[in-house]
Amino acid sequence: MANDFRPLPEGPVLCEACIKAGQEVEMHPHADLPPDAAKHAERENTELQSYRCPECESLEIFRVD
């Protein structure tokens, strides 16, 4: 997992994997962070939010500013 998470975009969060496949799918907030992301958030004292794609099930983690 990357140590530097990109900021949560304003507006809908679109799935990068689906965009590459030619679809525009909006991701939905997901309650759980992967363990390594949760450790990073605690260590860096930052808020992270995970989003899951309903189409391909990919998970992306964003920094909440």
C-alpha positions as CSV (number, residue, x, y, z in Angstrom):
1,M,0.0,0.0,0.0
2,A,1.3,3.5,-0.9
3,N,2.5,5.6,2.0
4,D,1.1,8.8,0.4
5,F,-2.7,8.7,-0.3
6,R,-4.2,11.1,-2.8
7,P,-6.8,13.5,-1.5
8,L,-10.5,12.6,-1.6
9,P,-11.9,14.2,-4.8
10,E,-14.8,16.6,-4.6
11,G,-17.8,15.1,-6.3
12,P,-18.2,11.4,-7.2
13,V,-15.3,9.0,-6.8
14,L,-14.9,7.1,-10.1
15,C,-13.2,3.8,-10.4
16,E,-9.9,4.1,-12.2
17,A,-9.9,0.4,-13.2
18,C,-13.3,0.6,-14.8
19,I,-12.4,3.8,-16.6
20,K,-9.5,2.0,-18.2
21,A,-11.9,-0.7,-19.3
22,G,-14.2,2.0,-20.9
23,Q,-16.8,2.2,-18.1
24,E,-17.6,5.1,-15.8
25,V,-18.5,3.6,-12.5
26,E,-19.0,5.5,-9.3
27,M,-17.4,4.0,-6.2
28,H,-19.2,3.9,-2.8
29,P,-17.8,4.6,0.6
30,H,-16.6,1.4,2.4
31,A,-16.6,1.2,6.2
32,D,-13.4,-0.7,6.7
33,L,-9.8,0.3,5.9
34,P,-7.3,-2.4,5.1
35,P,-5.0,-3.1,8.1
36,D,-1.9,-1.4,6.6
37,A,-4.0,1.7,5.7
38,A,-5.4,1.8,9.3
39,K,-1.9,1.6,10.7
40,H,-0.7,4.4,8.3
41,A,-3.6,6.6,9.4
42,E,-2.8,6.1,13.1
43,R,0.9,6.6,12.6
44,E,0.5,9.7,10.5
45,N,-2.5,11.1,12.5
46,T,-4.5,11.5,9.3
47,E,-8.0,10.5,8.3
48,L,-8.4,8.0,5.5
49,Q,-11.6,6.8,3.7
50,S,-11.9,3.7,1.6
51,Y,-14.1,3.4,-1.5
52,R,-15.2,0.2,-3.2
53,C,-16.3,-0.3,-6.7
54,P,-19.7,-2.1,-7.0
55,E,-18.7,-3.3,-10.5
56,C,-15.2,-4.7,-10.2
57,E,-14.8,-4.7,-6.3
58,S,-11.6,-2.7,-6.5
59,L,-10.8,-0.7,-3.4
60,E,-9.2,2.7,-3.3
61,I,-8.0,4.7,-0.2
62,F,-8.1,8.4,0.0
63,R,-6.8,11.0,2.4
64,V,-9.6,13.2,3.9
65,D,-8.5,16.8,4.0
